[in-house]
Amino acid sequence: MHLKLGGRVAEGHETRAAARKAKAAAEPHRVSPGVDRFDAVERRARVGVHRVIGRPRRFWLYLVSALVGIVLLTGGGILALQMTGANLHNMGGSDTQAETTKKPVAVKAELDPTAPVVVLNGTGMGGFESIVDGAITQNGWGQILFSAPAAANDVQISAVFYSAPEDEAAALGLAKELGGVSTFQSSEYDEYGARLIVLLGADYAGPGSDQLVLPEAVTQ
């Protein structure tokens, strides 16, 4: 009885062992995972995930800085070039500019009592030249060589003529005393041999003008 029971138990174990082997043979073979760098990480008590906060990108800042630098350098270069060109222009043309901007020196009126003077009457009033040359002699404004009627008796503008540039001051001085008449440089009267020629016209308003009576032909 005991032998039969023992044989059955042993036979049952063998059957189960064979069934396990068959099941194991039917399942696919499992591949053992290899060892990687995470298997070598030191085990610590702290557990969690730590993120690294990335730095903000500064590409646009660099780009804007570069553009600003280029603009400043370009503007500075243009300004420097203009200043240099202006300086060179001023250096090169300073002498010419000084010459062109130099104003002529105004001649100061100065009477010359020794200047030879001729008085010509173009008013149309006979003898009026004698009245004016008398005023010149009496006041010592010049030395009268002679006085006479002018070639025309319808002269409208009175003037003092001089030929040499150095006689301009004396001409201005005499013209001022004769009521502020005009002065002109001309060699037209050189034949008279005088430094100053006084030509009396209808507009004369100097000494003796209160005695001037003009013909109707002159006043019209």
Sequence and secondary structure as in RCSB ss.txt:
>XXXX:A:sequence
MHLKLGGRVAEGHETRAAARKAKAAAEPHRVSPGVDRFDAVERRARVGVHRVIGRPRRFWLYLVSALVGIVLLTG
GGILALQMTGANLHNMGGSDTQAETTKKPVAVKAELDPTAPVVVLNGTGMGGFESIVDGAITQNGWGQILFSAPA
AANDVQISAVFYSAPEDEAAALGLAKELGGVSTFQSSEYDEYGARLIVLLGADYAGPGSDQLVLPEAVTQ
>XXXX:A:secstr
 HHHHHHHHHHHHHHHHHHHHHHHHHS         TTTTS   S             HHHHHHHHHHHHHHHHH
HHHHHHHHHHHHHHHHHHHHHHHHHH           TTSEEEEEE SS TTHHHHHHHHHHHHTS EEEEEEE 
S S   S EEEESSGGGHHHHHHHHHHTTS EEEE STTGGG  SEEEEE TT  STTGGG    HHHH 
